């Protein structure tokens, strides 16, 4: 079963959208790490519903309970259990789809796989499951901070509205200065207008989140199947609604000749090995080279529309469905902390694995 992720820093999430709550077990976190529950809560507050007029109005405080694995503010090396109660379920909003398949949802595929499904908010397939990942990612972030590694993500496109600047041209301290979580104020305003237009039309819109990790040492990643970009791609493609992943120069890099795309090495004044450009995205041979790691993640438009759509029911009969309840018109603003969390989890795991590879 694929409810677990990671090798040495390993998580297992549990719970459903309309159950008692959701949670995560973290195994492999080293002992002696200062773990502040307030940092976990701050990460969850960035993901929680109802935080602005651009997100679903479902009201969840997402108050985290640290149930095990710490003593006197430090991790003990034993499993860390984090639990987040559900408080604002409205299961009746989903009664009309109990026997029908919503377009582009997991309703049909869950029936095909398990022979049954929880239709209340999608059950385990709901994006609410990602709150558990964000909680675990906040623990991983505190481990990474111990080694000087930082991860930031931001919205770089909403629909056809794209931010043309690279992360190096932006002040990433402005990410949370607006509800879209785009660090460029002008682009953020245009993106907000695009999301509000989708809301007004009872439609949805997708977009792109860009992520960057700084302070990484060289040597993270495994040489064959668990390459840094491969594990990161696996993690980010596991997020609800993600349909694409680009690492480094990505698809745009295919337009350059090799003579321009190659990253030439040099030794800086401090004696460190560096590259003059970073088209590789901080990785060669699947192993980090000490440069910034950067990537892009594509999110499809939210599948639930508050307008009629044609589909079928479990008997194969044609029916018309329209979404009810409380839903995001654009998942991007709330996806930013989820992208950061999955990146934190990957890098924490690879960092521990790298330290185990040599004396």
TARA-V385386 format. One record per backbone hydrogen bond with DSSP energy under -0.5 kcal/mol. NH is the residue of the N-H (numbers start at 1). CO is the residue of the C=O. If there is no record, write none. Layout:
NH	CO
NH	CO
This chain:
5	11
10	8
10	27
11	5
12	25
13	3
14	23
16	21
17	123
19	16
22	84
23	14
24	82
25	12
26	80
27	10
27	25
32	75
33	30
35	73
36	34
37	35
39	36
40	36
41	37
42	38
43	39
44	40
45	41
46	42
47	43
47	44
48	44
50	56
51	48
55	52
60	49
60	58
64	62
65	83
66	64
67	65
67	81
68	81
71	74
74	71
75	33
76	69
80	26
81	68
81	79
82	24
82	80
83	65
84	22
85	63
86	20
93	90
94	91
95	92
97	94
98	95
100	97
101	312
102	100
105	102
110	106
111	107
112	108
113	109
114	110
115	110
115	111
116	110
119	117
121	119
123	120
125	122
126	123
129	126
130	127
131	128
132	129
133	129
134	130
135	131
136	132
137	133
138	134
139	135
140	136
141	137
142	138
143	139
144	140
145	141
146	142
147	143
147	144
148	145
149	144
150	214
152	212
154	210
155	181
156	154
156	208
157	208
158	161
159	206
161	158
162	160
163	156
164	162
169	166
170	167
172	170
174	171
175	172
177	174
178	175
181	178
185	183
188	184
189	185
190	186
191	187
192	188
193	189
194	190
195	191
196	192
197	193
198	194
199	195
200	196
201	197
202	199
203	198
205	329
207	299
208	157
209	297
210	154
211	295
212	152
213	293
214	150
219	288
220	217
222	226
227	224
228	286
231	227
232	228
233	229
234	230
235	231
236	232
237	233
238	234
238	235
239	236
242	239
243	298
244	298
246	296
248	294
249	279
250	247
252	249
253	249
253	250
254	251
255	252
256	253
260	257
261	257
262	258
264	262
266	274
268	266
268	272
271	268
274	266
276	264
281	278
284	287
287	284
288	220
289	282
293	213
294	292
295	211
296	246
297	209
298	244
299	207
300	241
305	303
307	305
309	321
311	319
313	317
314	99
316	313
319	311
321	309
323	305
327	325
329	54
335	331
335	332
336	332
338	334
339	335
340	336
341	337
342	338
343	339
344	340
345	341
346	342
347	343
348	344
349	345
350	346
351	347
352	348
353	349
354	350
355	351
356	352
357	354
